[in-house]
Amino acid sequence: MAKTKIDEVVEVLRRRINDGVYTSGQRLPAERDLGDELGVSRATIRNALIRLQSENLVDIAPRSGAFVQSVAEKATIGSPSLPMTEGFGVKRTGSFIRAMESKGYSTLIRYIEPSSIVSAGTDIGEKLGISPDDEVLRRYRIHLVSRKPYRIIDSYHPASILGELAGKLEDQYIPIFKWLRENKGLVPKQVFEKLNIRMPSQEEAKLLNIGRNQSVIEMDRWVWAVEEEKRSLIEYSRIIFNSSLHEFTYAYELDENASR
C-alpha cells in the first residue's frame, strides 16, 4: 500500500523524536509551521500528531499544542544505598549510559558538534597542564534518557592519546576507558571532581530544555590513567547536569580528631 501524506509526516516526526531533535517535554512547532515546513495541510499535521499520541510519543494539550511525552527518573551519581562509594560519576559503573540502560531505559548520545581535533587554548591547556597550542580531541555532546536531556558533557583529551578517534564517535558508542585499556594499555585509575551549583546559560537551558530560573549542577572532572609506574592526565570534562534529574551520594571517613 502506498504511503499517505499522514504516514510520511508521522515518520518524519517520529524520527526527530527518537533522534532527540525534539526532546522529552518539548513543545513541537505549531501545526501551521510544521505544515509550511513539510509542505502539507494543517489537517494532515493534526492527524499525524493524533497518530503519534496513540503511539505514546506525544501529548496533545487543547489550545496549548503537542508536547513530546516526558518520562524521567532521577539518576543517582554514586551508590543508591549504603554502604556508599567514595566517587561520583565513574567509580562504580564506569558509564552513565550503561547504568541507565541496565534499568531498562532507552538512551541516546547526541553530539552537539562533531568530535574533532582543536587547539587546547588557554583555559583547557591549564586544565590539562599542556600548552595552549597543543592539540586535543574535543567531544561535545548531550546524554538523553527516554528522549529527555539529562546532561551536557564537554570533554577534552590529549590528541596524542585519543586523536585517532576524531570523527568516529558519532556513529557508534565507543566506551573511552575500555578503548584506552585495549588499544593504549592505559587503565583509568584516579578521578578528581569539583561541583558547583549555578543558573544555566541561555545555551545550556535550551539544550537541557529547562527554564533559565532552574539551577544546574556543574562538575569539573579530571581523569588520570596509569601505565606501569607512569600517571597520565587523559581527560578534562565539564559536565552540566539537569539538577532536577540527579542526586549525588558520597561517603568519607571521619578523622579521629573530630571526636576529640
C-alpha positions in Angstrom: 0.0 0.0 0.0 1.3 3.4 -0.9 2.2 5.8 1.9 -0.2 8.7 2.6 1.0 12.2 3.4 0.0 11.4 7.0 2.3 8.4 7.1 5.2 10.5 5.7 4.7 13.2 8.3 4.4 10.6 11.1 7.7 9.1 10.0 9.5 12.4 10.0 8.2 13.5 13.4 8.8 10.0 14.9 12.4 10.1 13.7 13.0 13.5 15.1 11.7 12.5 18.5 13.7 9.2 18.5 16.9 11.1 17.4 16.5 13.7 20.1 15.8 16.6 17.8 12.6 17.1 19.8 13.3 16.2 23.4 11.1 15.0 26.3 8.7 17.6 27.4 9.5 19.9 24.5 6.6 21.6 22.7 6.6 20.8 19.0 6.4 23.6 16.4 2.9 24.9 15.7 0.7 22.9 13.2 0.9 25.8 10.7 4.8 26.0 10.9 5.1 22.2 10.5 2.7 22.2 7.6 4.7 25.0 5.9 8.0 23.2 6.5 6.8 19.8 5.3 4.5 21.1 2.5 1.2 19.6 3.8 -2.0 20.9 5.3 -2.7 21.6 8.9 -5.3 18.8 8.9 -2.5 16.4 7.8 -0.3 17.6 10.6 -3.1 17.3 13.1 -3.9 13.7 12.1 -0.2 12.8 12.2 0.0 14.2 15.8 -3.0 12.1 16.8 -1.3 9.0 15.4 1.9 9.9 17.4 -0.2 10.4 20.5 -1.6 6.9 20.1 2.0 5.6 20.0 2.6 7.4 23.3 5.2 9.6 21.7 3.4 13.0 22.2 0.7 14.5 24.4 -1.7 16.9 22.8 -2.9 19.7 25.1 -6.0 21.6 23.9 -5.1 25.2 22.9 -1.5 24.6 24.0 0.0 22.3 21.3 1.7 19.0 21.2 4.5 18.0 23.6 6.9 15.1 23.5 5.9 12.7 26.2 8.0 13.1 29.4 9.3 10.0 31.2 12.2 10.6 33.6 13.8 9.1 36.7 16.4 10.7 38.9 19.9 9.4 38.2 21.9 8.7 41.3 25.6 9.6 40.9 27.3 7.3 43.4 25.8 4.4 45.2 22.0 4.4 45.7 22.2 2.7 49.1 24.6 2.2 52.0 27.5 1.5 52.1 28.1 4.4 49.7 31.0 4.7 47.4 33.5 7.4 47.6 33.4 8.5 43.9 30.8 10.3 41.9 30.5 9.7 38.2 32.8 6.9 37.1 34.0 4.8 40.1 31.1 2.4 40.4 29.6 1.8 37.0 32.1 3.5 34.7 29.3 4.6 32.4 26.1 6.6 32.9 24.7 5.2 29.7 25.2 1.6 30.7 23.7 2.3 34.2 20.5 3.8 32.7 20.2 1.0 30.1 20.5 -1.6 32.8 17.4 0.0 34.3 15.5 -0.6 31.1 15.7 3.0 29.7 16.4 3.9 26.2 19.5 6.2 25.8 20.9 8.4 23.2 24.2 10.3 22.8 23.7 13.3 20.6 26.8 15.2 19.5 26.2 19.0 19.6 29.3 19.3 17.4 31.3 16.6 15.6 34.2 15.2 17.6 37.3 16.9 16.3 40.9 17.9 16.9 41.3 21.5 18.1 43.9 23.6 19.8 43.7 23.4 23.6 43.6 27.2 24.1 44.5 28.9 27.4 41.7 27.6 29.6 41.8 23.9 28.5 45.5 24.0 28.3 45.7 25.0 32.0 43.1 22.3 32.9 45.2 19.6 31.2 48.6 21.0 32.0 49.6 21.4 28.4 50.5 24.2 26.0 47.6 26.3 24.6 48.9 25.3 21.1 48.8 21.6 21.9 46.0 19.6 20.1 43.2 17.9 21.9 40.3 15.8 21.0 37.0 17.5 21.8 33.8 15.6 22.5 30.8 18.0 23.0 27.6 16.0 23.4 24.4 15.6 25.4 23.0 12.5 27.1 19.3 11.8 26.7 17.3 9.1 28.6 13.9 8.2 27.2 14.3 11.3 25.0 14.8 13.7 27.9 18.1 15.7 28.1 19.9 14.7 31.3 23.3 16.3 31.0 25.7 18.1 28.7 29.3 16.9 28.5 32.2 18.8 27.1 35.3 16.6 27.2 38.9 17.2 26.2 41.6 14.6 25.7 45.3 14.9 24.6 45.2 14.2 20.8 48.5 12.3 21.2 46.5 9.7 23.1 43.0 9.7 21.7 43.3 11.8 18.5 42.6 8.8 16.2 39.0 8.7 17.4 38.1 12.1 15.9 35.1 11.7 13.7 34.5 8.1 14.7 32.4 8.6 17.8 29.1 9.9 16.3 28.1 6.8 14.5 28.9 4.2 17.3 29.2 4.1 21.0 32.8 3.6 21.9 33.5 3.3 25.7 36.6 5.5 26.1 38.0 3.8 29.1 37.7 0.3 27.6 39.2 1.6 24.3 42.2 3.1 26.2 42.9 -0.2 28.0 42.6 -2.3 24.9 44.4 0.0 22.4 46.8 2.0 24.5 47.4 -0.1 27.6 46.2 2.8 29.8 44.0 2.0 32.7 42.0 4.9 34.2 42.6 4.9 37.9 42.1 8.3 39.5 39.4 10.9 39.3 39.1 14.3 40.8 35.7 16.1 40.6 34.6 19.5 41.7 30.9 20.5 42.0 29.2 23.9 41.6 25.6 24.9 41.7 24.5 27.8 39.4 22.0 29.1 37.0 22.3 27.9 33.4 23.4 29.9 30.4 20.9 30.5 27.6 22.5 27.8 25.5 22.6 25.3 28.4 18.9 26.0 29.2 18.0 25.4 25.6 19.9 22.1 25.3 18.5 20.8 28.6 15.0 22.1 27.8 14.7 23.9 31.2 14.0 27.4 32.3 16.7 30.0 33.0 15.5 30.1 36.6 16.1 26.4 37.2 19.5 25.6 38.7 22.1 23.2 37.1 24.9 21.3 38.7 28.3 21.9 37.1 31.0 19.3 37.5 34.7 19.7 36.6 36.3 16.3 36.2 39.9 15.2 35.7 40.8 11.6 35.0 44.3 10.0 35.2 45.4 6.7 33.8 48.3 4.6 34.9 50.7 2.7 32.6 53.2 0.8 34.7 54.6 3.4 37.1 53.6 6.4 34.9 50.5 8.5 35.6 48.9 10.4 32.7 46.1 13.0 32.7 43.8 11.7 30.0 40.7 13.7 30.3 39.2 17.0 31.5 35.4 17.3 31.3 32.9 20.0 32.1 29.5 18.3 32.8 26.3 20.3 33.2 23.6 18.3 35.0 19.8 19.0 35.0 19.6 19.3 38.7 16.0 18.0 38.9 17.1 14.7 37.4 20.2 13.9 39.5 21.2 13.3 43.1 24.7 12.8 44.4 25.8 10.4 47.2 29.2 10.2 48.8 30.9 8.8 51.8 34.0 9.6 53.8 35.8 8.5 56.9 36.0 10.9 59.9 39.4 11.7 61.3 39.6 10.6 64.9 40.3 14.2 65.9 36.7 15.0 65.0 35.6 13.3 68.2 38.1 15.0 70.5 
